[in-house]
Amino acid sequence: MDTVRKKVIEQNEISEMYTFILGGKAQKVLIEGRKKELPVLLVLHGGPGTPIPMCAGGRGLFPEFTNRFIMVYWDQYGCGINNAVLGENYGIDDFVGMSIDLIREIKRLFPNNKFYVYAMSWGSILSAKLAAQIPGEIHKTLVWGQIIKNVFYNEEVLEAFEKSAVPPKKLKRCKEIYKEYQEKGFEEHNMQYYTTCIRKYTEAYTNRQGDKMQIGSMVKGILTSPDYSFKDIIAVFKNGAAGNKRLWREIMEVDLRDEISHVAIPYYILQGDTDIVSSTRTVSQLAASVDNPNLSVKVCERNGHMPSKNGMEEIMKAAVDFLCSDYTPEHTHLPNDLLF
């Protein structure tokens, strides 16, 4: 571990791995913050089963966040430090239930602190349902890549394929898969082919004009985590959540228009301008069609579903301007760059 990261950990008043019973399963959760009176920020990562960059192996990696919040890093059940094979009995509602269990455990530790949520992609399904089910327990929610409906299988993806360099044979197959989905629903082998083409031939995931994140530094931070074993590191990238067909089927079929339209807490969504996975067009149109002062959307240029370097800067800016607008931390002299 480098000396800068070690110093960040030493300066934090709280930096501890807890074990909570969430959804009936013992799960490890890292809680870390500079001061114990700071607001709490729960991270709901993407995937399912992709707990990066803000995972339980990130102790000391995010001083810009731990300087302003008590960060809660939870590798959701089925990945990372909480890796397990997810049986087909696990669906979206099970993860919502685990999230509620975690929120209430955290609130018992910090009963007087404001409580915020930051969600990404798959995590945005959970954040929307949490905002609908327990609005009185969350003060604000910040999201990158809000899923609303029609994940992957939407007209925007077909339009992007038509404009891309996808070979004619693959384009034909993708159109067949789209039609088969409309008729038969989710099929795993079809989705793998379809999403591979999305990644390779469109800017849905990564905007080619955006500055790339420093993936090497992020991976190095995870590899040198004081909390992860080697098997935990492997389970960040390959884990028991990946094979759960029920979960993916529910994600494909989810429709969160009602939850998002009626959010009763401040809910701020950041979307990449070329994101057609969690469709930016759908999110923007929905927000414009409802009269809800709690709902705000910002489209970030040169970003896809995955934030580029400037996307991470937008997230940090929103964390300060939106989440911290009603709270000003004393300690603003720490380095402004994330260590990863």
N, C-alpha and C positions, 0 to 999 in steps of 0.2 A: 504494500500500500504506500502511495507517495505521501510526502510530508504535508502537502496542502490539504489533501483529503483527510488525513489523520487529524490535522488541526481543526478542520471544520467539525469533525465528530466530537472532539474534546470540548469545543466551545458550546455545543448544543446542550441545553439543560436536560433535554430528554432525547435519548437515542437507544431504544430498547426493542427487542423482538418479543412480542406477546404471543400467547396461544389462547385462542378463543374457540368456543364451540359454535360453529356457524352451520345451520342446516343439519345439525346433529353430527357434524364432523369436526374433529379438532384441526384447526388451521392456524398457521403462523402468520403474523402481521407485524411489519416493521412500523414503528411510530417514532418520528424524529422531528425536533423543532428547537430553535434557538432559545425560546422562552416559553414557559408553561402557560402563560396567559394569552398567547397568540391564538387566532382563530384556527379551527381544524379544517384541513382540506383532504377529503377522501378521494383517492384516485381509482377510477373504474376503467381498467385498461381494455384494449381492443382484443380482437381474435375472432371467436373464443380461443383462449389459450395462448395469447401473445402478450405477456406481461412486460413489455419494454416500451419506452426506456425506463419508466418509473416503476421499478419492480422492487421486491423485497431484498434484492441484492444490491440496492442502490444507496446503502448507508454512506452518507457523507458526500454524495455525488452532486447534490442539487442545492448549493448554498443560497442561490437566489430565491428558492422556494422555502427552504427551512428557515431562512432569515425572516420570512413574513408569515409563515404558517406552521402549524404542527401538521406535518405530512403523514398520511396514513397510506402505506404501500401494501396492498393486498394482492398476492398472486392468487387469482381466483381458483377455486377447487378444480383440479384437473391439470394444473400446470405449475412450472417453477418449483418453489419450495413446498407447494401443496399438491404436487403431482399425484394423480391417481387415474385409473381407467374409469371413465364415465360410462356407466351403463345407460341403456336407452330410457331409463326412468327419469333421467335428468333433462329438464327443459328450462325455458326462460323463467317461468315462475319460481323454480327452485333457486335460481341465482338471484332473483329479486328477494326471495325470502332470506337467503344468506346475507345479502346486502343490508337488509333491515336489521338482522341480528347483529351485524358488525356495527352499524350506526348506533344501536342502543348500547353495545358494549363500550364504544368510544365515549358516548355521552355520560356513561357512569364514571369514566375516568376524568372527563373534563365537562362537568355539568354546567359551568357558567360560560363556556366559550362559544362563540359563533361557530356554526357548522356549515361548511361549503362542500360542494361536489365538483370534481373535474372528471369528465368522461370522454372517451375516445371511441368512435366507431361502434363496435359491438357493445361497449360500455354505455353508449348513448341510449340503447334500448332500455337498459337498467335504470339510467338516470331519469328517463321520461316516465317510467312506471313508478319510480320512487317519488317523483314530484307529484304524481297523481294520487298515490296511496298514503304518503306520510308528509304532506306539505308543511305541517306544523313543526317538523323536526329538522328541516333543511332551510337555511337562510337564502342561499343563492346556488345556482348551478351554471357552470361553464362547460361548453361542449366543443370538441373538434370532430367534425364529420358526423352530423346527426343522421341517423337512419330513420326514415319515415315509413316507406313501403317500397315494394318492387326492387329489392336489392338484386343487382346484377341483371335480372331479366326485365329490362325496360327499353323503351324506344330509343332513348339517348345512346345506349350501348350499341344498338344496331346502326344508328346514324354515325357513330364514331367509327365503327367497323367499315362502313361504306366509304368514309373519307380517309381511311388508313391504308397502309401498305400490306394489309393481310392478304395472303395469296388467295386467288379465287376459290381453290378447293376448300381451304379452311373457312373462308367466308360462307360458302355454301353450307358447310357442316354446322357452323355457328347459327345460321338461320334455321337449320333443321332442329338444332337443340332448343332454340328459343320456342319454336312451334311445339316441340315435344313437351316442353315445360308447361306451356299453356294447356295442353291436353291431358298430361299425365302427372304433372307436379314434379317435385324434386327427385332427381336421380344423381347419385354421387359421382359416377364416372362421367356423366355429361357435364356436371358443374366443373370438375377438374379441367376438362378440355376447354370449356368456355372461358373460365377465369384465367387460364394460362394465356389464352389469346388476348384477353383484356389487358393483362399486365404487359405483354410483349408488343402489342400493336397500337395501343391507345395511351393517352395521358391520364387515364382514370385514376391510377394509383400515384404516379409520379409525374409531375409537370417538368418537362425537359428543359424549360427555361429557368427553373428555380435552382438556387444554390443548394447543393446536396448537404445533408447533415453529415457530421463526422461519425460515421458508423463505427469505424475502427476504434475511436476513443471510447465510444459507448460500450462496445464489446469488451474492451480492455477493462473498463470499470467494473463490469459484471464478473469477468474472470478473476479479478483481484478482490472480490467481495469478501469481507470477513464473516459473512453469514451463510454463503452458499457452499455446498459440497459440489463435487464434480457432477454428480447425477442431477443436482438442482440446476446447474448451468445448462446441461443438455436438455432438461425439461422446460427451459425457457423457449427453446426452438422446436423441440419434438416431444410431444407429451400426450397424455391420456385424453385430452379434450378434443383432439383433432378428429377422432373417429366416431364422434357422437352424431349419428345421422338425424336423430330426433331434433336435436338442438338446431342443426343447420336447416332442417325442414321448417321449423318454427320461425327462424330468422327470415327465410324466403317468403313466408306467408304473413309476417307481421305487418300491421297497419296501425301506426301511432298518430294518425291525424287528429283524433279526438284528444288524446293526452297532450300533444304539443299545442293544439289550439286553445286549450283551457288551462294552461299552466297557471298556478296561483302563487308562484314565487318567481322572483327575477330569474330569467332563463336566457342565457346569452349563447348563441350558436355561431361558431366560426366555420366557414366552409371554403375549401379550395375551389378555385374558379373552373378547374377541369374535372372536378369530382363527379363522376356519373355512377359511382358505386352507391354511395349514400347521396343521391342526386341533389346537387346544389339547386338545380332548377325547381325541383319539387319543394325543397325547404323554403326557398325564397318566395315562391308563389303562395305557399301556405301562410307564411308570415304576413304577406301583403294582403291576404284575403280576410284576415281576422282582426278584430279590434281588441287587441289584448296588449296593454302597456307592459306586461311582464315579459313578453316575448320579443327578442331582438336578434337580428341576423346580420353578420358581416361577411362578405365574400372577399377572400384573400387571393390576390393575383399571384400567378406563378406557383400555384399549389394544386396538388391533386388530393386524393383521399389520404395520402401520407403527407404530413407537413414537411416542407423543405426548411432550409435554415431560416428564411424570413418568416415561414409559418410558425416556427418555434418562437421567434421574436414576437409575433402577434399573440401567441398564447401567453407569453410572459407579460406583455403589455396589458392584456385583458385581465390577467391575474391581479395586476396592480391597480388598473383603472376601474375595473368592474367589481372584482371581489373585494378589494381593499378600499373601495370608495368610502365606506363607513368605518374604516379602521386604519389608523396610521401607526405602523410599527416604529419604535424608537431606533432600532438598529438598521440603518440604511447605508452603513459604511463598508459592508462586506463587498467582495468582488462581484461585478455584474455578470460575469461569464459563468455558465454552468460548467462544471468540471468535466462532463463527458464530451 
